[in-house]
Amino acid sequence: MRSNVTTKPIVITASILAFLSILPVCGILVGALGVYSYWLMAMAFFVLIAGNLLSDI
């Protein structure tokens, strides 16, 4: 992605979602995140894809 105004929040949001999805895999249980860890990782990838596609608009 090109560096522009919206790049930083998109990368930070996707990184937080990815980090939260990896916590249950490492054995750190945070509420119901263990059940939804796959979906959190999918949302992180979706945020990156959407940010990449919508950055030129």
Buried (B, 14 or more C-beta within 10 A) or exposed (E): EEEEEEBEEBBEBBEEBBEBBBBBEEEEEEEEBBEBBEEBBEBBEEBBEEBEEEBEE
